[in-house]
Amino acid sequence: MKKIITIHFIGGSNIEVNKTEAVDTLLHHLEGTERQRQFISLPNRSGQEIYINLKLVTSIEVKSI
């Protein structure tokens, strides 16, 4: 089953993560300790990486499709 994560940030912006490796990386970091949760790097479909500051996240929505 594939998962899609929608990340909502302070200020109202959001991003949708649906690449399997990125979803797995994000879920792994969310389960870590507070010290591990700062900037994380996620792979995107174009082969580049995006960086997310988890301190600015207000909510995360996980959907299974």
Secondary structure as the mmCIF struct_conf table of DSSP 4:
data_model
#
loop_
_struct_conf.conf_type_id
_struct_conf.id
_struct_conf.beg_label_comp_id
_struct_conf.beg_label_asym_id
_struct_conf.beg_label_seq_id
_struct_conf.end_label_comp_id
_struct_conf.end_label_asym_id
_struct_conf.end_label_seq_id
STRN STRN1 LYS A 3 PHE A 9
TURN_TY1_P TURN_TY1_P1 ILE A 10 GLY A 11
BEND BEND1 GLY A 12 GLY A 12
STRN STRN2 ASN A 14 VAL A 17
HELX_RH_AL_P HELX_RH_AL_P1 THR A 20 LEU A 30
TURN_TY1_P TURN_TY1_P2 GLU A 31 GLU A 31
BEND BEND2 GLY A 32 GLY A 32
HELX_RH_3T_P HELX_RH_3T_P1 GLU A 34 GLN A 36
BEND BEND3 GLN A 38 GLN A 38
STRN STRN3 PHE A 39 PRO A 43
TURN_TY1_P TURN_TY1_P3 ARG A 45 SER A 46
BEND BEND4 GLY A 47 GLY A 47
STRN STRN4 GLU A 49 ASN A 53
HELX_RH_3T_P HELX_RH_3T_P2 LEU A 54 LEU A 56
STRN STRN5 VAL A 57 SER A 64
#
